[in-house]
Amino acid sequence: MTGRFAPTPSGRMHIGNMTAMLAAWLDSRARGQRMLLRIEDIDTPRVLPDADRWIMDDLDWLGLDWDGEPVYQSQRIDLYEQALRTFDGQCADDSPIEIDMVPRETPTGVRSDDVAPDTARIPLVYPCFCSRADIRAASAPQEGDGFQIYPGTCRRLMRDRPDMVRERLARGDRHSLRIAMPDIAVSFDDAVFGPQSFDLAHDIGDSVIRRSDGLFGYQFVVTVDDLAMGVDSIVRGRDLLHSTALQTYIRERLIAAGRDDGAAHPAYAHIPLIDNAAGRRLAKRERSLDMGALRSRGVTAAQVTGVCAWLLRLAETPEPIAAHDLLDVFRADGWKPLRAEHADRRLDPDDPLLPRWLADAV
Ligand code: GLU
């Protein structure tokens, strides 16, 4: 099996990012698997110069190694173009997903009896002329993590007024490309969060695969890359749980279009998020907890690793420990302790277990 680190070089990594990196590394290396590094720099406006080098330096510093050269998404545009072209001529209601005897712990699609009526004859990938403001105005208020479900305006335009769509394209109107979601539930068994099921049309909605500025969207490139790189073991933050359903669907469509028929379904482990003292998810702009700030204050790699291991429930206290010394712990316990207690974790400066250097920083 093959695992991967997939950091976005939009800033220096913080304790939450490092916890995810440690989890991914342990999952792969404890089983002697291959580990790849992919720098997710496709969203160029968010990329900070040198952040890729800081990431590699911080991974090195913690003793988290990878195999081969890092892969940069910004250098793979041709691959994404090719993948997009395999969707040419496909319709949203071609069912690519077979219902089979599904081995446990693998994602699968289950097609419901009815095809959503407006899926009929809609191309799998269609142009969307909506601005963000249009979408906000036509949508129900966002909930939870702010995942916005596209209200389907341009899907209906495509169905009802294909001539107008052609005209607008010929005129060069600014548009993104969306992938149409069928009325299918995607289920998978997450190693930490257990059985998951998402209804693609209702929980996810038609999703952008190429933005109106011409850049490919995260969900599409991650799926193309994981498939092309042979990644079949994915460990990342639980904010991406529902993205897994979308990525499973895109992956199935890519495989059905002949991009890789031998590909196994990946195994997934999503890990809880780490919140700051105020209960908000750690962000890269919170400089006090980033690796640069911690390292310059003399915090050691073993101290950081100990906190990450404690956040992953691999240790009862955040004692310093080297990453390679955690391999045996992970081999013995795996995801079991985290599965039993997977609520997001708040870094509370009043927690007597929190080491001084961390309590001072939060
Ligand atoms: N690059 C994404 C991030 O930093 C992670 C993507 C993934 O693990 O699929 O949030």
Residues whose N, C-alpha, C, O or C-beta is under 5 A from the ligand:
A	BS01	LIG	A6 P7 T8 E40 V222 V235 R236
